[in-house]
């Protein structure tokens, strides 16, 4: 049993990109599904699919690579808010990851979104992770 499903998902994606795997399997929760949707809309992954098998739900994530040498689109993933230390910010204090090149995934009262979308909507919330 994993307590921090978000950190587990980020670690699985990080390990799969380092090993240059095309597909990675992640346990499905509402939060992981919403984070994956944000990654898809931002262009960090190709596709994802939810699979229900033997009373277990999981997500199959198709990773995105570019160029001749299969460089991963995802350079780094970093968990910010952890179960032991939650990190919150209002919309004025939302961080810019690498000057706007990367994204910060924010859990707001209107759902999971990027830092740019939350700043535009005037929403703050819990800073889940950075991705660039």
N, C-alpha and C positions, 0 to 999 in steps of 0.2 A: 504494500500500500504506500503510495507516494503522497506526501502531504502537500507539496508545492507542485501542482500540475503544470503551471506556467513555466517554472524553471526546468521541469522535466522536458516539456515540449521544446523549449529553446535549446537545451542541451542535445536533444535528439537531432534537431535540425542542424546545429553546429557540427556535430559529429558526422552527419550524413554529407554535408558540404565538404568537409575536410577529406572524407573518403571518396568523394565524387560520385555518390550514389544518385540515381535518378529519382527514386521514390523513397519516402520515409513514412513509417507508421507511427501514429501518435494517439494515445487514448483520448476519446472525445468527451469534452464537457462543454457547457454553454460558453464559458470564457475562452477556452482554446479555439472553439469554432469561430467566435467573433474576432479573435486576434488573427486567425488565418484568413478570414474574409478581408480584414484590413490589409494584410500582406498581399493578397491577390489584387485588390484594387490599386495598390501602390506599385505593383509590378515586380515584387520580390520573389513570387512563386508563379509557376505556370497555371496549375490547376489543383483542386482538392476534391475529394469525394468522401462522403460519410458511409461507412460500411457497418451493418448490424449482423453479427455472426455469433451464434451460441451464447446469447444473452450478454455479449460484450460489444460495445460501440467503440469504433476507432476511426480516425481520419487517415486517409491515404493522401499524402501531399507530394505533388510532382514538383521537384525543384527546378530552378531556372539557371542555365549556364550560358555563357557567351564566348565567342571567339574560337580560335583554332585549338587552344590548349584547355578548353572547358573551365574558364575562370567563373567562379560562382558569382551571381549577382549580389548575394548576401555576403558582405565582407565580415561583419561582426554582429553579434547579438549580445546584449547585456541586460540582465535583470536588475531593475532599480528598486522597486517596492517589494519587500520580502515579507513573509508571514511574521517574522520577529521585529521588523522595523518598516512600517508603512510610510510611504512618501507621498505627500499631497501637495498640490500647488493650485493657486487660483489662475485665472486666464492671463493675468498680467505677468505672472511668474513662470509660465510654461517655458521649458528649456528649448533651445534651438540646437539640434544635434548636428555637429560639424558645420555650423553656419547655414543650415537648411538643406544640406545634402542628404542627411539621414532623417529618420523619423523617430518620434517618441510616441509610443502607443499609450493612450490615456483612457482610463475608465471613468466616464462621466455619468451624470444622471440620465443622459439621453443615449447611453450605450457606449461601446468601445469605438474610439476614433483616433485619428492622428492629431499631433499637436497643432498643425496648421488649421485643421478643420475645427478643433476645439477653440483655438484662439479667435477664429473668424466668427464662431457662434457665441463667443463670450462665456465659455464654460470652463471651469476648472475641474479637477478630480485627482484620482490616484494615478501616478506615473508608473505604468507597469514595466515597460522595457524600452531600450533604445535599439534601433536597427539601422545599420548603414552598410 
